[in-house]
């Protein structure tokens, strides 16, 4: 009895210290957890990836599991929930949606949670060691689909959707909003068209023989100025603005500055910016007559006359003689 007690104490000290210890007899009488008995009667620690549980006299350690036995090439039901140590093998647990009861045989496959039938719901959720518990829905509750996670829900909250009259009311309301937006947009478009026509008519009616001396923007609005810029797109557009600004060839033209500043923009944008710059710099001197004169000087012929007729709908010919 005393010898056994001393031996047990010795092995306990051996396990705690984790040092290699020469066994007490010619045959290794036992090694602590994490150790195995060598041929030299020495307790040696298990290598990484191997384990030995409890006190033992074995001559080798067991290899740790690197994959769970319940997994296949098609399906994975388990995962390693605890890594292997020197004294314990890897522990496998069932993935979410699977369970394995602890009292069934060792290494049994993980089973899928039960799907509650239509009209039944989950009352106790499943775990990795317990299946779900299904019960029929009580009065006032329903379940329209098979599920292993969903409980029964109240009929007015799940599955029923909106009633027919509610859908009809919402659809009618949305239709009214869409029609209102369309009508509003059409009214806005027609009003602006009418305003623009009236503006053009007034310009033509009240421009006198001296209309050519009116500031350019007073007879051409921003939209028409943009369209005018598009019709003036050509390779030598900078030459026109040299004439318009009355710049000497040796002087850096404002058109060159605009071209540099708006280098990545299309030619139409550069021409538009030059026109705006000329109007701003020249002020009251930026008249229709000066613009038309520069246009005819730059592009004499039918092209210029067509532009003048479209954007200056009055007798500009009499104005040019006064400049």
Order of alpha helices (4+ residues) and beta strands (2+ residues): alpha-beta-beta-beta-beta-beta-beta-beta-beta-beta-beta-beta-beta-beta-alpha-alpha-alpha-alpha-alpha-alpha-alpha-alpha-alpha
